[in-house]
Amino acid sequence: MKVICVQENLSKALSVVNRAVATRSSLPVLANVLIATENSMLKLSATNMEISTTVLIGCKTEAEGAVTVPARHLTELVTQLAAEPVELTLDSDTLELGISCGISYSTLKGISADDFPSIPASDDGTVLRIDPGFLKNMIDLTVIACATDDSRPVLSGVCMTIKADEVVFAAADGYRLAVKRLEADTGVESDIQVVVPRSSMIELSRILADATEEVEIVISPQKTHIAFRIANTEVVSLLVEGQFPNYEQLLPADHQTRIVVRADAMAKASRIAAIFARGGSNVIRVQTGDEDAGPNKIVVSSRSADLGENTGQVDATVEGEDTFIAFNARFLGDCLNILDTEELEILLSGATSPGLLRPLDDHTYAHVIMPMHMVR
């Protein structure tokens, strides 16, 4: 193999695939990145057996070939090279990859490309196309509610449901639920539901940050893996086995109290309260109808036996019964920090029922948080 490519393009491609490299594995090849020529382009791939990332970059190919080399060392090396053409030359006998750029020349010892795990093909299956901005927004709004432990594997991912007229993302960890809907003419005849691992969704969101072209999503017929294609980048992820809970039944159907509040004001009050909540039971209390606050305010408070207490008043429009509810400070903060809206709607049904938060101007998103049982 002998190719010449642009240093900047090679560096960017390595930074993308490097995040899919296995950090701990008994297989040395999983710490490597696969470098191969393909259709007059240079292909770079990495995998940790759950997620595989492939990036194609333009190059001048003088000889075909493929090899795997240590991903971390190659990435560090290329990052430090001058902004000049990089020449990659493979010695097929010793499996050493020569990297030449300007006055710098290095060699990295590689492992045969034949030892690199095969990445599942993604040519067949259900195909869906989504705007990258919409897809990133759906991921970011839901992935925060995924479980971070493996006690219930199906809750450690984002549930993706494709219906004839909409796509729905949902995530839940047993204490909260996030659901985001997108109207779309998908063309499917019957509903398709899969669960994509949390780590795969987080990585995909990072890649989508700079994406401008439409994303092609392909779900394998056996529902074992899913592929996301963005321009010259492809992310292939295994799917989580198991049946995701019926999240539609978990969404509150009605409410007794409706609060409309500025999202930034609520977020700021919650961040201040969280300082004191961390020193106690990590609880933030939200109360309406406080005599000292008045009718057009809600009280956001927390206390710690060791640290002290905090009480903040936030201007709000309150409809319905006066109420009190206690939320986990981290769960409430996660929700408020991810919302991009001017006004927030909070729907409550007492201290022991889940609270529903959503943007006032966008009811395609719902975030449900289970209450903490506290004495007033």
Summary of the structure (lengths in Angstrom):
residues: 376
radius of gyration: 25.1
end to end distance: 71.5
largest distance: 82.6
contacts: 1235
relative contact order: 0.11
helix: 23%
strand: 42%
